Amino acid sequence: MRLKASLSPKEHRGVVLINPPYELKHEYQDIVDTIKNCIKR
C-alpha cells in the first residue's frame, strides 16, 4: 500500500481515513499490517 509513502514527518502528522472495499478476506490483515508499519515509521 502507498499509505506509508504518504505519511508526513512525525511532527506534522494528522489523520488518515482508510476505507477499502474488504472484498477479499486478506484485506483485513493487510490493513492491520499497513498500520503497524506506519506506526514503526
C-alpha positions as CSV (number, residue, x, y, z in Angstrom):
1,M,0.0,0.0,0.0
2,R,1.1,3.5,-0.6
3,L,0.0,4.8,2.8
4,K,3.5,4.7,4.3
5,A,4.9,6.8,1.5
6,S,2.1,9.4,2.1
7,L,3.0,10.0,5.7
8,S,4.3,13.4,6.6
9,P,7.2,13.9,9.1
10,K,6.3,12.8,12.6
11,E,5.9,16.3,14.0
12,H,3.3,17.2,11.3
13,R,1.1,14.1,11.3
14,G,-2.6,14.2,11.0
15,V,-5.4,11.7,10.4
16,V,-5.7,9.2,7.6
17,L,-9.0,7.5,6.9
18,I,-8.9,4.0,5.4
19,N,-12.0,2.5,3.8
20,P,-11.1,-0.4,1.5
21,P,-13.8,-2.4,0.0
22,Y,-13.0,-5.5,2.1
23,E,-14.0,-7.8,-0.7
24,L,-11.2,-10.3,-0.1
25,K,-10.5,-11.9,3.3
26,H,-6.8,-10.9,3.3
27,E,-7.7,-7.2,3.1
28,Y,-8.5,-7.1,6.8
29,Q,-5.0,-8.3,7.7
30,D,-3.4,-6.1,5.1
31,I,-4.9,-3.0,6.8
32,V,-3.5,-4.2,10.2
33,D,-0.1,-4.8,8.8
34,T,0.0,-1.5,7.0
35,I,-1.0,0.4,10.1
36,K,1.7,-1.4,12.2
37,N,4.3,-0.5,9.5
38,C,3.2,3.1,9.5
39,I,3.4,3.3,13.3
40,K,7.0,2.0,13.2
41,R,8.0,4.8,10.8
